Amino acid sequence: MQYLFYITLGLVAGIFGGMFGIGGGVILIPALVYIFKLTQHQAQGTTLAILVPPIGLLAAWRYWQAGNVKLNIAGFICLGFFIGGLIGADIVHGIPDPLLKKLFGFFLLFVSLKMILAK
């Protein structure tokens, strides 16, 4: 039965991901921490594991069909993300879970305020 809740979470994250280009940081991590009671480290690691298969392929394809994908930019960002992800994963294991949760929350707050208050 728990699998149905995970599938539902994935469906919700997928819908919002397709609509707004979000998912992992905004939907999955908070849900995994507060609903499914994972630690912040576990939620972040699980969300990164979700990215391994081409999860966004169908959504990206639809955006590409509409002319809204810059493949040349995406390729370079993928390269940086690939290397940066390893560096970030090495750094994060030295941060205690309560502090990591607060840092994550402040990051989301900063981004949301920037998006809301930008002209």
MINU-900965 format. One record per atom (N, C-alpha, C, O): x, y, z. Coordinates in steps of 0.001 Angstrom, whole numbers, padded with zeros to 6 digits, always signed. Example, Ala and Ser with C-alpha at 12.3 -4.5 7.8 and 13.67 -1.06 7.14 Angstrom:
BEGIN
+013190-005690+007800/+012300-004500+007800/+013200-003300+007800/+014236-003319+008465/+012850-002250+007080/+013670-001060+007140/+012900+000030+007870/+013409+001138+008039/
REM end
This chain:
BEGIN
+000810-001195+000000/+000000+000000+000000/+000859+001268+000000/+000496+002267-000622/+001989+001226+000693/+002897+002374+000749/+003367+002769-000653/+003605+003945-000925/+003498+001778-001538/+003950+002053-002902/+002985+002972-003638/+003411+003786-004457/+001694+002853-003358/+000711+003734-003993/+000921+005188-003576/+000732+006104-004376/+001312+005393-002318/+001586+006756-001861/+002828+007315-002557/+002862+008492-002918/+003842+006478-002744/+005041+006916-003454/+004719+007233-004909/+005202+008227-005451/+003905+006394-005540/+003515+006639-006934/+002705+007938-007030/+002889+008716-007967/+001815+008170-006069/+001027+009399-006056/+001926+010613-005900/+001738+011620-006583/+002903+010523-005004/+003859+011617-004838/+004601+011864-006146/+004772+013011-006559/+005038+010798-006792/+005719+010947-008076/+004824+011573-009126/+005279+012395-009921/+003560+011195-009136/+002611+011760-010085/+002424+013260-009852/+002438+014051-010795/+002250+013638-008589/+002097+015059-008258/+003360+015834-008643/+003277+016894-009264/+004517+015307-008274/+005774+015975-008611/+005946+016052-010126/+006435+017054-010646/+005547+015000-010831/+005643+015004-012293/+004746+016046-012924/+005156+016737-013856/+003526+016169-012427/+002604+017176-012967/+003160+018579-012747/+003199+019390-013672/+003592+018862-011510/+004164+020174-011238/+005478+020381-011985/+005781+021490-012426/+006256+019306-012125/+007496+019404-012888/+007223+019757-014340/+007908+020601-014918/+006236+019118-014923/+005876+019419-016301/+005313+020816-016468/+005533+021466-017490/+004584+021277-015460/+003971+022603-015549/+004955+023733-015250/+004967+024755-015936/+005775+023540-014221/+006603+024638-013733/+008102+024370-013771/+008888+025250-013419/+008515+023181-014190/+009941+022863-014214/+010512+022629-012829/+011704+022838-012604/+009660+022191-011887/+010092+021933-010511/+009812+020489-010162/+009254+019758-010981/+010171+020071-009009/+009868+018710-008585/+010676+018296-007382/+010152+018196-006273/+011963+018055-007602/+012801+017528-006529/+012877+018409-005309/+012508+017990-004212/+013346+019614-005485/+013560+020483-004344/+012300+021034-003732/+012236+021240-002520/+011306+021275-004541/+010123+021960-004051/+009031+020993-003593/+008309+021288-002641/+008903+019867-004245/+007830+018919-003939/+008369+017692-003205/+007926+017375-002102/+009323+017009-003823/+009751+015709-003312/+010456+015772-001970/+010111+015018-001060/+011421+016640-001827/+012189+016668-000583/+011309+017018+000612/+011343+016300+001610/+010514+018103+000552/+009639+018352+001708/+008664+017205+001985/+008427+016871+003146/+008099+016602+000942/+007163+015489+001153/+007865+014288+001786/+007316+013658+002690/+009053+013974+001326/+009778+012833+001884/+010165+013071+003342/+010176+012135+004142/+010481+014315+003688/+010860+014637+005065/+009637+014672+005981/+009639+014052+007045/+008601+015389+005573/+007494+015647+006486/+006363+014630+006409/+005665+014418+007401/+006168+014009+005280/+005106+013004+005167/+005655+011600+005384/+005065+010804+006113/+006790+011298+004748/+007342+009948+004808/+008449+009798+005847/+009015+008716+005995/+008761+010873+006565/+009663+010858+007725/+011102+010438+007418/+011768+009847+008269/+011588+010739+006202/+012993+010507+005895/+013807+011639+006510/+013274+012720+006760/+015078+011403+006754/+015952+012495+007174/+016184+013394+005961/+015910+013007+004825/+016688+014591+006219/+016992+015512+005117/+017996+014886+004154/+017847+014986+002936/+019026+014238+004714/+020026+013578+003865/+019382+012478+003014/+019667+012371+001822/+018517+011665+003621/+017864+010584+002889/+016949+011129+001794/+016908+010585+000691/+016221+012195+002096/+015323+012792+001107/+016103+013349-000073/+015706+013170-001225/+017200+014019+000208/+018008+014581-000873/+018647+013472-001702/+018660+013548-002930/+019169+012459-001050/+019772+011341-001779/+018751+010585-002606/+019033+010200-003740/+017559+010367-002047/+016505+009671-002776/+016071+010478-003990/+015853+009919-005065/+015943+011794-003824/+015555+012650-004936/+016621+012645-006029/+016288+012644-007215/+017871+012642-005652/+018935+012556-006657/+018888+011216-007388/+019146+011157-008591/+018562+010147-006673/+018453+008830-007314/+017321+008810-008336/+017394+008097-009337/+016277+009592-008082/+015162+009676-009022/+015619+010286-010341/+015063+009971-011393/+016621+011152-010298/+017102+011819-011508/+017921+010906-012417/+018157+011250-013575/+018355+009762-011922/+019248+008899-012701/+018606+008420-014001/+019216+008578-015059/+017409+007845-013971/+016789+007516-015258/+016283+008802-015922/+016177+009835-015260/+015981+008752-017183/+015530+009981-017859/+014089+010343-017509/+013204+010309-018364/+013866+010687-016253/+012532+010958-015732/+011843+012083-016493/+010659+011968-016812/+012539+013146-016784/+011918+014294-017441/+011874+014201-018950/+011527+015178-019614/+012217+013046-019514/+012341+012921-020969/+011055+013287-021707/+011097+014066-022659/+009926+012744-021291/+008677+013028-022013/+008264+014494-021871/+007806+015106-022836/+008424+015054-020679/+008094+016470-020494/+009027+017348-021323/+008577+018290-021976/+010328+017042-021300/+011285+017817-022082/+010988+017703-023574/+011139+018669-024322/+010569+016525-023995/+010223+016329-025407/+009069+017239-025804/+009108+017849-026872/+008043+017342-024965/+006908+018233-025250/+007376+019692-025334/+006953+020430-026223/+008239+020098-024416/+008783+021454-024459/+009602+021649-025736/+009535+022708-026360/+010367+020642-026121/+011171+020716-027344/+010275+020850-028571/+010570+021632-029475/+009181+020089-028606/+008239+020177-029722/+007674+021588-029867/+007392+022041-030976/+007514+022272-028751/+006982+023635-028777/+008078+024679-029000/+007801+025878-029021/+009330+024217-029168/+010433+025141-029408/+010986+025790-028154/+011608+026849-028225/+010768+025170-027013/+011171+025776-025741/+012301+025047-025034/+012392+025104-023808/+013158+024368-025771/+014326+023715-025184/+015562+024184-025937/+015611+024117-027165/+016539+024647-025214/+017833+025031-025778/+018808+023898-025481/+019465+023896-024440/+018901+022929-026404/+019723+021735-026170/+021190+022066-025936/+021845+021424-025115/+021714+023063-026649/+023123+023414-026450/+023377+023887-025020/+024398+023537-024428/+022469+024671-024464/+022606+025132-023088/+022416+023956-022129/+023189+023797-021184/+021397+023138-022367/+021103+021997-021487/+022297+021050-021401/+022602+020543-020322/+022974+020806-022518/+024128+019909-022513/+025245+020397-021603/+025824+019619-020845/+025542+021681-021681/+026601+022229-020837/+026193+022237-019362/+027013+021972-018483/+024927+022541-019102/+024456+022507-017714/+024523+021079-017181/+024897+020870-016027/+024167+020096-018007/+024269+018686-017595/+025693+018339-017186/+025908+017679-016169/+026654+018780-017968/+028054+018507-017651/+028426+019105-016295/+029036+018437-015460/+028054+020369-016084/+028344+021011-014803/+027615+020353-013649/+028181+020184-012568/+026349+019977-013873/+025551+019325-012837/+026162+017981-012466/+026195+017612-011292/+026642+017256-013457/+027261+015944-013247/+028439+016054-012285/+028552+015275-011338/+029306+017019-012532/+030493+017211-011700/+030120+017892-010375/+030590+017493-009309/+029273+018922-010458/+028859+019643-009253/+028091+018766-008282/+028213+018929-007068/+027302+017840-008804/+026564+016928-007944/+027488+016081-007086/+027208+015841-005912/+028584+015632-007669/+029562+014849-006908/+030206+015700-005825/+030372+015248-004692/+030568+016926-006168/+031188+017826-005192/+030220+018125-004052/+030593+018066-002881/+028957+018453-004406/+027952+018744-003383/+027676+017548-002486/+027505+017702-001277/+027633+016350-003078/+027391+015137-002296/+028535+014876-001321/+028305+014360-000227/+029751+015220-001696/+030882+015076-000782/+030788+016077+000371/+031077+015736+001519/+030387+017301+000066/+030310+018355+001078/+029198+018083+002087/+029396+018259+003289/+028022+017655+001605/+026825+017603+002438/+026924+016613+003599/+026252+016793+004614/+027733+015595+003469/+027798+014583+004526/+028489+015079+005787/+028451+014409+006818/+029118+016242+005715/+029712+016844+006913/+028768+017803+007619/+029134+018382+008641/+027566+017984+007099/+026601+018920+007675/+025562+018133+008475/+024941+017219+007931/+025359+018462+009744/+024346+017755+010540/+022938+017944+009943/+022626+018994+009380/+022108+016917+010077/+020783+016926+009468/+019936+018148+009864/+019341+018761+008978/+019852+018529+011135/+019028+019708+011477/+019509+020987+010786/+018693+021794+010342/+020825+021175+010693/+021363+022351+010011/+021074+022276+008515/+020723+023284+007902/+021217+021104+007929/+020946+020937+006504/+019491+021277+006191/+019202+021921+005183/+018585+020844+007054/+017159+021142+006854/+016933+022651+006870/+016184+023174+006045/+017576+023354+007803/+017438+024805+007875/+018048+025489+006645/+017451+026405+006081/+019223+025045+006238/+019849+025613+005045/+018968+025419+003812/+018828+026328+002994/+018382+024246+003687/+017488+023952+002576/+016271+024880+002619/+015865+025422+001591/+015696+025058+003796/+014546+025949+003956/+014884+027389+003604/+014108+028058+002922/+016037+027876+004063/+016455+029235+003728/+016686+029388+002228/+016365+030425+001648/+017237+028362+001607/+017438+028399+000160/+016101+028540-000556/+015963+029373-001451/+015105+027724-000167/+013783+027810-000790/+013143+029175-000535/+012516+029746-001427/+013301+029693+000680/+012747+031001+001016/+013382+032091+000159/+012679+032945-000381/+014700+032065+000032/+015406+033059-000775/+014923+033012-002223/+014616+034045-002817/+014860+031817-002778/+014440+031682-004179/+012995+032154-004347/+012682+032868-005299/+012119+031758-003426/+010716+032162-003562/+010553+033673-003455/+009806+034265-004234/+011240+034309-002503/+011154+035763-002380/+011709+036458-003622/+011152+037453-004086/+012779+035943-004139/+013363+036534-005365/+012377+036446-006518/+012217+037405-007273/+011707+035290-006660/+010738+035112-007736/+009518+036007-007527/+009004+036579-008487/+009059+036132-006307/+007849+036928-006019/+008128+038421-006164/+007302+039155-006705/+009272+038869-005691/+009563+040307-005659/+010257+040830-006905/+010408+042043-007050/+010681+039962-007802/+011377+040406-009019/+010415+041174-009912/+009214+040903-009947/+010970+042130-010627/+010133+042947-011537/+010054+042340-012898/+009398+042890-013782/
REM end
